[in-house]
Amino acid sequence: MSMILRSSWSIRVYSPSQVIGIGIVLMVLIGYEFCQQLFSPTSWPSYLVSSLAILLPKWLPLVGWPSFPTSNLDHKGAQGYHAFSNAAYLETALRPARLRRPFIPILAAMGCVMLTVTLVACGSDGDGGTGGGNGPAASGGGDNLQIRSPFDDYGNAVTVDASGNVYITGHIAEALPGQTYAGGTDAFVQKLDGSFVAVWTSQFGTENNDSVDAVAVDGSGNVYLAGRTIGEFPGYTTEYFGSDAFVRAYDASGTERWTTQFGTEFATAAQSIAVDGSGNVYVGGHTEGSLPGFENAGGAPLGPVSEWNDAFVRKYASDGTELWAQQFGHERHDEILGVAVDGSGSVYVSGYTDASFEGYSNPGGRDAFVRKYDSDGNIVWTRQFGSGSAAGGQPNDKALDIALDSSGNIYVAGSTTGVFEGENSGGGNDGFVRKMDPNGEHVWTRQFGGEDSDTADAIAVDGGGTVFVAGNTESSIPGADGAGVEDGFAKSFDTNGGDRWTKTVGTRRIDGARDIAQGSGGVYVIGGTEGEIGPGGAGKGDAIDSDVFVVRLSR
């Protein structure tokens, strides 16, 4: 992404002078990007939307608008927008944010500034971008791969099979070699061999925005994807202008086996996926509405945008037949962000809640949770946990991903604004890793971060309990120096929570690590970069828009 089109971000409070400075920089960047896209007007809406996703939330309170609830801003990128007579809806990966009529004059003023800057930028040579106009190009060697195009692309998920093949997914805004571009952002999956050479590629989507957010592979090499779409796949009709969830399966040669799309009258997204030894598929996510057979715990919405999320988990047979589904929540937000399955078919999900599960008391803010289901979808146990706040406020804790070792121990990666017992806060948002035994009892927690925002977004564990975490930092994670404004990182712990190593994955621009996988050949990190990621995660160079990257690190 470009410097303003960040894949994930947190809300801060800025002084008026800071806002003016940030505004000037952002205006220049927006104008420059519009200049670069001057001859591709069909791509302008995505730039508008993504720019608004950053600008509006920070500026609204300063111009007298009511600020959005923080939960409305906790997203992973703008997906689309819809304008009506008295309001507009900015569709994000998590939920729509409603913008009322006053946004029109401010956008008009912003547009004037953009136009002026565009004229200036078009008259200068600048540094230019990468990728040219001939479609995405892959660069890199045996330990890194970067898919480069003139537009915004991002790598969202990675997994590896027993033979060392690597599977990468995400979204892209132009046709990959041998593929067809459908419109908006397309979803894609690519199988790479151990040298990062493409074996097969599948790019697909609707005329709107589509993205793959999770990937899993079974022992036979069949590939399973989970994601979201704002459009309609063949044979499906959406009830809402927001997102629907989808699940798609491929055989080992990259031929589509089946696709299912589902949703409600409000936004729905599938954000995590796992597959068991029999080929059964487990999908977790959230919905703002009521899936068939369930009622949203937040009650009936007051308008066209629901106020609350419920979490859901679904099980599918290997042929795509739905076997069971569960939706649960409270009067506020609940979301599943990670899913894992053990050898007996028991399912483990991780996420967050703004309320309290039975037997627990949430003092305020947001708590993380882990829940276990048996193979038939019955709840076995639930564990809710949170941190204390160093400032005495209400901390926010999320379990963003989950993994299991061969002994059934459970590992969770996430983020916290508080301080876990026995740990220290670096300041702002910190990442954390938590180990639980097979019964869900706490074994150890490790919290880490610098003085700014840090998150542990993804986790992978080998059979012996060695832990690998990927995340994002606006600081310098202890043990690794930051390379730029925002970097990805990878971190490893031993099975007892001992720190093994920390590595920065980034350039001097904005970079993000979205997922991590481990195999005998190394540790694999995927995400997006505005620069050029080299072997070992080192960065150089600049780009106008984000590129997909995957890098292999030593274990």
Number of C-alpha atoms within 10 A of each C-alpha: 26 26 22 20 24 22 22 13 17 13 12 8 8 13 9 11 9 11 15 13 12 13 16 13 14 18 23 19 21 26 25 22 19 24 20 17 16 14 10 10 9 11 17 14 13 20 20 17 21 24 21 17 23 20 16 17 21 19 17 17 12 14 10 9 15 12 13 16 11 11 14 18 22 16 20 13 21 26 28 23 20 14 13 9 7 9 15 18 20 22 26 24 24 25 30 28 20 18 19 16 13 14 14 13 10 12 14 11 10 15 15 12 16 22 18 13 20 22 14 14 19 15 10 8 7 9 9 10 18 21 16 13 9 11 16 23 15 18 14 18 14 13 19 22 24 25 22 29 28 23 24 24 28 28 31 27 28 27 26 28 20 14 13 17 20 26 26 28 30 29 25 31 24 25 20 21 13 9 13 14 18 19 19 24 29 27 28 23 26 18 24 19 16 15 14 20 17 15 14 16 20 18 22 21 25 19 16 16 24 31 29 29 24 26 28 25 26 21 15 12 18 21 27 28 29 30 29 28 32 25 21 19 17 11 8 11 13 19 15 16 18 30 34 27 27 24 24 18 24 19 16 16 13 18 14 15 15 15 18 17 21 21 27 19 20 24 29 33 27 32 25 29 28 26 27 21 14 12 20 20 28 30 30 31 28 29 32 27 26 22 19 11 8 12 15 22 21 20 15 13 14 8 7 13 18 20 22 25 30 27 28 24 25 18 24 18 15 18 13 18 13 15 14 15 19 17 23 19 23 19 16 15 22 30 31 31 27 28 28 24 26 19 11 10 19 18 25 27 31 30 29 25 29 21 21 18 15 9 8 12 12 16 15 14 15 24 26 26 25 25 18 23 19 15 15 13 18 13 15 13 13 19 19 23 20 25 19 18 16 15 10 8 13 18 21 22 30 29 34 27 27 29 26 26 19 13 12 18 20 25 28 31 32 29 25 30 29 27 24 20 12 9 14 15 20 22 18 17 26 28 30 27 25 18 25 19 15 14 14 19 12 14 14 15 19 19 23 22 26 19 16 15 24 32 26 33 26 28 28 27 26 17 12 11 23 19 29 27 30 31 28 29 28 23 23 21 26 14 13 16 14 22 22 18 15 26 29 31 29 27 20 22 19 15 18 13 18 12 14 14 15 19 21 26 33 31 27 20 24 28 35 32 32 26 28 28 25 26 19 13 16 15 21 27 33 31 32 32 38 31 27 27 27 23 17 16 24 16 23 16 13 20 24 24 25 33 31 28 32 32 26 23 19 11 15
